[in-house]
Amino acid sequence: MSSSDENKPSFGNPIVNLLLTGLVFLFFTWLLRPYVPAETALMRWAFSAFTSITLMMTFYFALNMFRVTLNDHKDRESNK
């Protein structure tokens, strides 16, 4: 095994990451719906979903950064 294979970051299970990210998207879409200044229900859902995309992306990047940091910490602890 080469050293480049050993240094690859691990993001955990991608299915779990996508499932959690999808749940965060649905939660923020539902949560932001009453705060959207739109007349129709369809426009409220659409604008709250559009706003939720940025929050979902922030959660996805933070989750992956946390998992990489946690795996690195576990590797360093096991090498002691």
C-alpha positions in Angstrom: 0.0 0.0 0.0 1.5 3.3 -1.0 1.6 6.3 1.3 -0.9 8.2 -1.0 -3.5 5.5 -0.3 -3.0 5.8 3.4 -3.4 9.6 3.4 -6.8 9.7 1.6 -9.5 11.3 3.7 -12.5 9.1 4.6 -15.9 10.8 4.5 -17.7 7.9 6.1 -20.6 6.2 4.4 -21.8 8.3 1.4 -25.4 6.9 1.7 -25.7 8.1 5.3 -24.2 11.5 4.4 -26.8 12.0 1.6 -29.6 10.7 3.8 -28.7 13.2 6.6 -28.3 16.0 4.1 -31.7 15.2 2.6 -33.3 15.3 6.0 -31.7 18.7 6.8 -33.0 20.0 3.5 -36.6 18.9 4.2 -36.4 20.2 7.7 -35.2 23.7 6.7 -37.7 23.8 3.8 -40.5 23.1 6.3 -39.1 25.5 8.9 -38.6 28.4 6.5 -42.0 28.2 4.8 -43.9 30.6 7.1 -41.2 33.3 6.8 -41.3 33.5 3.0 -43.1 36.7 1.7 -45.1 35.0 -1.1 -48.8 35.0 -1.9 -49.4 31.4 -3.0 -48.5 28.2 -1.2 -46.5 26.9 -4.2 -44.3 30.0 -4.2 -43.8 29.6 -0.4 -42.6 26.0 -0.9 -40.4 27.0 -3.9 -38.7 29.9 -2.2 -38.2 28.1 1.1 -36.7 25.1 -0.8 -34.4 27.5 -2.7 -33.2 29.1 0.6 -32.8 25.7 2.1 -30.2 24.7 -0.5 -27.6 27.0 0.9 -28.2 25.7 4.5 -28.1 22.1 3.2 -24.8 22.7 1.4 -23.3 24.2 4.5 -24.4 21.2 6.6 -23.0 18.8 4.0 -19.6 20.4 4.0 -19.5 20.7 7.8 -20.5 17.0 8.1 -17.8 15.9 5.8 -15.2 18.1 7.5 -16.2 16.7 10.9 -15.9 13.1 9.6 -12.5 13.7 8.1 -11.3 15.3 11.3 -12.8 12.5 13.5 -11.1 9.8 11.3 -7.8 11.7 11.5 -8.1 11.9 15.3 -8.9 8.2 15.5 -5.9 7.4 13.3 -3.5 9.5 15.4 -4.8 8.0 18.6 -4.4 4.4 17.3 -0.8 5.1 16.2 0.4 6.3 19.6 
